Amino acid sequence: MDDVPHGTVTFLFTDIEGSTRLWQACADSMPAAYERDDAILREAAVGHGGVVYKTIGDAVQMVFATAPGAVAAAATVQRALVRDPWPTPEPLRVRMALHTGAVDPDATGDYRSPVLNRLGRMLDAGHGSQLLLSRVTMELARDHLPETATLRDLGEHRFQDLSRPERIFQIEDAGLPHEFAPLRTLDTRPNNLRAQPTPLIGRTTELEHLRNLLAQETVRLVTLTGPGGTGKTCLACQLAADLIEDFPDGVFMVDLASITNPDLVAGTVMATLGVQEQGGDTHATLLTRFLRDREMLLVLDNFEQVIDAAPLVSDLLATCPVTTVLVTSRTRLHLRGEHSFQVPPLRIPRTPRHPDVASLSRYESVRLFMDRARALDPSFHVSDANAPAIAEICVRLDGLPLAIELAAARIPMLPPEAILRRLATRLPLLTRGPRDLPARQHTLRGTIGWSYDLLAPNERSLFRRMAVFAGDSTLDAVEAISSERLDVDVLEALLDHNLVGPVEAGDEPRFDMLRPSASSDSSGSRQAGRVGTSISAMPCRSARSSSPRIWMGPARTGGSPGSNRNMTTFGSRYRGPSNTTHPPPCASRRVLPVSGGPAATCAKVSPGWNASSKRTTAPYPNAHPGAPRGDLTRMDTG
């Protein structure tokens, strides 16, 4: 639009401090006060070459062609707010922040840029009647300040969500307040939170839920659970930054990934908090004494490999009544008073046949892929041509953030369409994670292997055996492939570690493996012959026929009349190069057990057919348990 500034512009954001309280206490006079404030702002904007381009409640956003014009307008407004009479018992206290950057308006006259994200954080940090400038705005305006104005350097400050700190300056003018409380930034409360190298994509709903949960006085232990790569640590970091104002004694994050001995947890927490050893007291005693009266948020990250230290957390909560603990773990702590929150994958598209770029950007998984891809290849852009491939990549990877980031890391070499083709064997492609991540997160295989190594031997055995299922399975089916009578506690352990998840399917419980887990061969086991024998012995039950028919419809999307809802077939789940879902006709067929319900637990497929229509050396029932489901190229001939 021609009537709004573009190019390198300066933004001025304002809002009224305590407006909610004022609207409740002065309901009769606030409308007139609000209108007066709005008129002052618009008059100042027009008088100094600016435009009011957006209002959100009492927040007003303006843009100016020059930084000196924006600063002059802000100073004019603050003087008018102090000088003019107000219908409210007290004058309105308006906080202001200015920042400069190269931003062009869109077709509606609105502005969208990380420049505005930074300015919004600056405004949130300020106080009523305070006027804050970023360093770049200060440099452009310092020689053109009003005659009565001076600058005060408030130093560098870190803001949540922003990886780079900002040096903040305050404008002080004669007759205006100039003494304020410290800025509300990450530096004003004791903490060891580090600036995140990349922005958090999505998670708005999860953060709001968790903030509300931790705001309850009775909630003092929250555990974020989920499989490896779902973003538990990133979510915990952002949540801790959001809550920093709620804990006067600070927010501290303790990384437990480097230890595996539960006895070292107390000492690791002490080292993070700077607690010194004294006499012959135990670490647990010293830690309890230090935290007893401190209103602090303690974030214990990667707790799964020291899970036996859970009683220490219980003791801390019992003896330190104002301390709150946030835990990230692949499994719950199983403590009284624990509130468990399953971190979900990012939202994935519904895979429309021809998705458009605008609709795809609504999904966090797609936005994450685009953000990471552009960081590695600035020339990368999403088009109508590659949008379907990007959507399908996110769907294939179940919205798992780590997997999506690893896939996006291939963009400098492979276009999205080529990445999608190679995801048929997903683990070999999903490597080359950032070097500053833990080694277990350099590859998706390493992330799954980390969880696998934490399992007991009988839990590992059941995990390997469940990999033979092409889809979800009933409890009876799981019991049939067990080496001995199924111990439900073993299956529950896999659920706890988020390697297996429950499936909503009516009255009968069903279970499914996280798809990347099912594709992993981290176990290295060669038990397939025994598993194949167990499966082959499973009864082939059909409500209609002793010779069950294979259902060729789409997996997990409903069923044909009379068929089981979740009947899963090889042909329906894995497609060949021509996108066919039907195995070729063959006179000789072998029975393929599938995870159907009581009406159907097996189906027929050609013994040598696979997704690429290549012959294989052995039928599916003897497939290696660690092979990707649908990959018949790796067989155990038993």
VENRAPE-V330376 format. One record per residue. RES is the residue in one small letter. SS is DSSP state (H for helix, E for strand, L for the rest). PHI is phi as a letter, one per 30 degrees, with the letter a starting at -180 (NA if undefined). PSI is psi in whole degrees, -180 to 180 (999 if undefined). Layout:
res->[RES;RES]
ss->[SS;SS]
phi->[PHI;PHI]
psi->[PSI;PSI]
This chain:
res->[m;d;d;v;p;h;g;t;v;t;f;l;f;t;d;i;e;g;s;t;r;l;w;q;a;c;a;d;s;m;p;a;a;y;e;r;d;d;a;i;l;r;e;a;a;v;g;h;g;g;v;v;y;k;t;i;g;d;a;v;q;m;v;f;a;t;a;p;g;a;v;a;a;a;a;t;v;q;r;a;l;v;r;d;p;w;p;t;p;e;p;l;r;v;r;m;a;l;h;t;g;a;v;d;p;d;a;t;g;d;y;r;s;p;v;l;n;r;l;g;r;m;l;d;a;g;h;g;s;q;l;l;l;s;r;v;t;m;e;l;a;r;d;h;l;p;e;t;a;t;l;r;d;l;g;e;h;r;f;q;d;l;s;r;p;e;r;i;f;q;i;e;d;a;g;l;p;h;e;f;a;p;l;r;t;l;d;t;r;p;n;n;l;r;a;q;p;t;p;l;i;g;r;t;t;e;l;e;h;l;r;n;l;l;a;q;e;t;v;r;l;v;t;l;t;g;p;g;g;t;g;k;t;c;l;a;c;q;l;a;a;d;l;i;e;d;f;p;d;g;v;f;m;v;d;l;a;s;i;t;n;p;d;l;v;a;g;t;v;m;a;t;l;g;v;q;e;q;g;g;d;t;h;a;t;l;l;t;r;f;l;r;d;r;e;m;l;l;v;l;d;n;f;e;q;v;i;d;a;a;p;l;v;s;d;l;l;a;t;c;p;v;t;t;v;l;v;t;s;r;t;r;l;h;l;r;g;e;h;s;f;q;v;p;p;l;r;i;p;r;t;p;r;h;p;d;v;a;s;l;s;r;y;e;s;v;r;l;f;m;d;r;a;r;a;l;d;p;s;f;h;v;s;d;a;n;a;p;a;i;a;e;i;c;v;r;l;d;g;l;p;l;a;i;e;l;a;a;a;r;i;p;m;l;p;p;e;a;i;l;r;r;l;a;t;r;l;p;l;l;t;r;g;p;r;d;l;p;a;r;q;h;t;l;r;g;t;i;g;w;s;y;d;l;l;a;p;n;e;r;s;l;f;r;r;m;a;v;f;a;g;d;s;t;l;d;a;v;e;a;i;s;s;e;r;l;d;v;d;v;l;e;a;l;l;d;h;n;l;v;g;p;v;e;a;g;d;e;p;r;f;d;m;l;r;p;s;a;s;s;d;s;s;g;s;r;q;a;g;r;v;g;t;s;i;s;a;m;p;c;r;s;a;r;s;s;s;p;r;i;w;m;g;p;a;r;t;g;g;s;p;g;s;n;r;n;m;t;t;f;g;s;r;y;r;g;p;s;n;t;t;h;p;p;p;c;a;s;r;r;v;l;p;v;s;g;g;p;a;a;t;c;a;k;v;s;p;g;w;n;a;s;s;k;r;t;t;a;p;y;p;n;a;h;p;g;a;p;r;g;d;l;t;r;m;d;t;g]
ss->[L;L;L;L;L;L;L;E;E;E;E;E;E;E;E;E;L;L;H;H;H;H;H;H;H;L;H;H;H;H;H;H;H;H;H;H;H;H;H;H;H;H;H;H;H;H;H;L;L;E;E;E;E;E;E;E;L;L;E;E;E;E;E;E;L;L;H;H;H;H;H;H;H;H;H;H;H;H;H;H;H;H;H;L;L;L;L;L;L;L;L;L;L;E;E;E;E;E;E;E;E;E;L;L;L;L;L;L;L;L;L;L;L;H;H;H;H;H;H;H;H;H;H;H;H;L;L;L;L;L;E;E;E;E;H;H;H;H;H;H;H;H;H;H;L;L;L;L;E;E;E;E;E;E;E;E;E;L;L;L;L;L;L;L;L;E;E;E;E;E;E;E;E;L;L;L;L;L;L;L;L;L;L;L;L;L;L;L;L;L;E;L;L;L;L;L;L;L;L;L;L;L;L;H;H;H;H;H;H;H;H;H;H;H;L;L;L;L;L;L;E;E;E;E;E;L;L;L;L;L;L;H;H;H;H;H;H;H;H;H;H;H;L;H;H;H;L;L;L;L;E;E;E;E;E;L;L;L;L;L;L;H;H;H;H;H;H;H;H;H;H;H;H;L;L;L;L;L;L;L;L;L;H;H;H;H;H;H;H;H;H;L;L;L;L;L;E;E;E;E;E;L;L;H;H;H;H;H;H;H;H;H;H;H;H;H;H;H;H;L;L;L;L;E;E;E;E;E;L;L;L;L;L;L;L;L;L;L;E;E;E;E;L;L;L;L;L;L;L;L;L;L;L;L;L;L;H;H;H;H;L;L;L;H;H;H;H;H;H;H;H;H;H;H;H;H;L;L;L;L;L;L;L;L;L;L;H;H;H;H;H;H;H;H;H;H;L;L;L;L;H;H;H;H;H;H;H;H;L;L;L;L;L;L;L;H;H;H;H;H;H;H;H;H;H;H;H;H;H;L;L;L;L;L;L;L;L;L;H;H;H;L;L;H;H;H;H;H;H;H;H;H;H;L;L;L;H;H;H;H;H;H;H;H;H;H;L;L;L;L;L;L;E;E;H;H;H;H;H;H;H;L;L;L;L;L;L;H;H;H;H;H;H;H;H;H;L;L;L;E;E;E;E;L;L;L;L;L;L;E;E;E;E;L;H;H;H;H;L;L;L;L;L;L;L;L;L;H;H;H;H;H;H;H;H;H;L;L;L;L;L;E;L;L;L;L;L;L;L;L;L;L;L;L;L;L;L;L;L;L;L;L;L;L;L;L;L;L;L;H;H;H;H;L;L;L;L;L;L;L;L;L;L;L;L;L;L;L;E;E;E;E;E;L;L;L;L;L;L;E;L;E;E;E;E;E;L;L;L;L;L;L;L;L;L;L;L;L;L;H;H;H;E;L;L;L;L;L;L;L;L;L;L;L;E;L;L;L]
phi->[NA;d;c;b;d;b;i;d;b;c;c;b;c;b;a;c;d;i;d;d;d;d;d;d;d;b;e;d;c;d;e;d;d;d;d;d;d;d;d;d;d;d;d;d;d;d;d;b;i;c;b;d;c;a;b;b;i;c;d;b;c;b;b;b;d;b;d;e;d;d;d;d;d;d;d;d;d;d;d;d;d;d;d;d;d;b;d;d;e;b;d;d;c;c;c;b;b;b;a;b;a;c;b;c;d;d;d;c;i;c;c;b;a;e;e;d;d;d;d;d;d;d;d;d;d;d;b;e;i;c;b;c;b;d;d;d;d;d;d;d;c;d;d;b;d;e;e;c;c;b;c;b;d;c;i;d;b;c;b;d;i;c;d;c;d;b;d;c;b;c;d;c;b;e;i;c;e;b;c;b;d;e;d;d;b;d;c;c;c;e;a;b;d;c;d;d;d;b;d;d;c;i;i;d;d;d;d;d;d;d;d;d;d;d;d;d;d;d;c;b;b;b;c;d;c;l;d;e;j;d;j;d;d;d;d;d;d;d;d;d;d;d;c;d;d;d;b;e;c;j;b;b;c;c;d;c;d;d;b;b;c;e;d;c;d;e;d;d;d;e;d;d;d;i;d;d;d;b;h;c;d;d;d;d;d;d;d;d;d;d;d;e;c;c;d;b;c;c;c;c;c;i;d;d;d;b;e;d;d;e;e;d;d;d;d;d;d;d;c;b;d;c;c;c;b;c;c;c;a;d;b;d;d;h;c;d;i;d;c;c;b;d;d;d;d;d;d;c;d;d;h;d;d;b;d;c;d;d;d;d;d;d;c;d;d;d;d;d;e;d;d;d;d;d;d;d;b;e;d;d;b;c;b;d;d;c;e;d;d;d;d;d;e;d;d;e;c;h;i;d;e;d;d;d;d;d;d;d;d;d;e;e;c;b;d;e;d;d;d;d;d;d;d;e;c;d;d;e;d;d;b;i;d;e;d;d;c;e;e;d;c;d;b;d;d;d;d;d;d;d;d;d;d;d;d;d;e;d;d;d;d;d;e;d;d;d;d;d;d;d;b;d;b;d;d;d;d;d;d;d;c;d;d;b;e;d;c;e;d;d;d;d;d;d;d;d;d;i;c;b;b;d;c;d;a;i;d;d;d;b;b;b;c;e;e;d;d;d;d;d;c;d;d;i;d;b;c;d;d;d;d;e;d;d;d;d;d;d;d;c;c;b;d;c;a;d;c;d;c;d;c;c;d;d;d;i;b;j;a;d;e;i;c;d;e;c;d;c;b;e;d;d;c;c;c;d;e;d;i;d;c;c;d;d;d;a;d;c;b;c;d;c;d;b;c;d;c;e;d;a;b;a;a;c;b;d;d;c;c;b;d;c;i;c;d;b;d;a;d;e;e;c;d;d;e;d;d;e;d;j;c;c;d;c;c;c;d;i]
psi->[142;-17;5;148;151;170;-138;111;165;130;143;116;140;153;164;125;132;28;-37;-45;-42;-40;-34;-40;-28;55;-31;-36;-16;-37;-43;-39;-40;-44;-39;-44;-45;-41;-41;-45;-46;-39;-42;-39;-50;-38;-17;28;29;177;134;111;-10;141;136;99;-125;3;131;134;126;156;141;151;-27;152;-43;-38;-40;-43;-42;-40;-43;-44;-38;-43;-46;-38;-41;-37;-34;-36;-41;147;152;144;-14;157;-25;150;152;136;109;124;150;149;143;141;150;141;170;105;134;145;156;-171;-22;-2;7;162;138;119;152;-23;-40;-32;-44;-42;-39;-39;-38;-44;-43;-29;-19;-179;163;135;1;143;111;144;144;168;-42;-38;-40;-44;-36;-23;-9;-31;4;28;155;150;-33;4;148;168;141;129;117;2;-179;142;145;142;147;144;-15;129;-23;131;165;134;126;139;149;133;128;126;148;134;-1;151;143;0;122;162;162;150;145;80;-179;-12;-6;-10;146;131;164;25;133;148;134;135;-23;149;152;127;124;-147;15;-46;-44;-43;-42;-43;-45;-38;-44;-37;-48;-13;-16;133;-29;-6;112;-2;116;130;122;116;167;161;163;137;3;-7;30;-44;-44;-42;-41;-40;-46;-41;-42;-42;-39;-30;4;-31;-18;-6;96;-30;5;173;125;135;129;114;116;9;-26;-4;150;-7;116;-26;-15;-3;-48;-43;-36;-41;-42;-45;-39;-40;-7;27;128;147;142;126;-139;15;146;161;-39;-41;-46;-41;-42;-42;-38;-40;-8;-44;16;128;88;149;120;120;115;108;137;56;-11;-33;-1;36;-25;-6;8;-38;-29;-42;-43;-43;-39;-43;-33;-33;-9;86;-15;12;138;143;129;126;140;132;150;-7;154;161;-20;53;152;139;1;134;114;135;116;116;116;161;169;152;137;155;161;11;59;158;-39;75;144;160;-42;-43;-35;-33;-9;-17;128;-36;-42;-41;-38;-46;-47;-42;-47;-36;-43;-31;-33;-29;94;-22;-7;136;153;132;171;-23;-44;-4;-44;-38;-42;-43;-44;-33;-47;-36;-46;-33;12;21;17;116;-45;-43;-40;-41;-40;-36;-43;-26;-15;-5;-39;-22;-36;137;164;-38;-39;-37;-45;-43;-34;-3;-2;-36;84;-34;-43;-28;-32;73;-171;47;166;142;-22;4;158;153;-33;-17;11;-27;156;-35;-41;-37;-44;-40;-33;-46;-41;-41;-20;-6;152;161;-44;-29;-39;-40;-45;-38;-46;-41;-35;-15;-13;-17;134;-21;-152;162;155;166;-36;-40;-40;-41;-34;-31;1;149;-22;-174;131;127;114;-29;-32;-45;-39;-32;-40;-36;-43;-38;1;29;-20;143;152;151;129;116;47;-144;-28;125;140;155;146;151;145;130;-45;-31;-42;-23;-8;143;36;-21;-32;19;154;53;8;-36;-44;-41;-43;-39;-42;-43;-42;-27;-10;137;140;98;130;131;-19;-27;147;-13;88;147;146;134;124;11;175;138;138;20;22;-172;164;161;130;-4;160;143;-40;23;125;129;157;-44;-34;-26;-35;132;145;-177;-32;6;20;148;5;130;151;154;145;135;-37;119;148;154;128;110;139;171;62;-178;-160;-30;-18;116;7;163;169;137;162;138;-27;15;138;-175;-27;13;32;147;148;171;-10;154;162;-38;-21;21;146;129;-25;-4;149;137;127;-6;104;12;-10;102;156;114;-4;999]
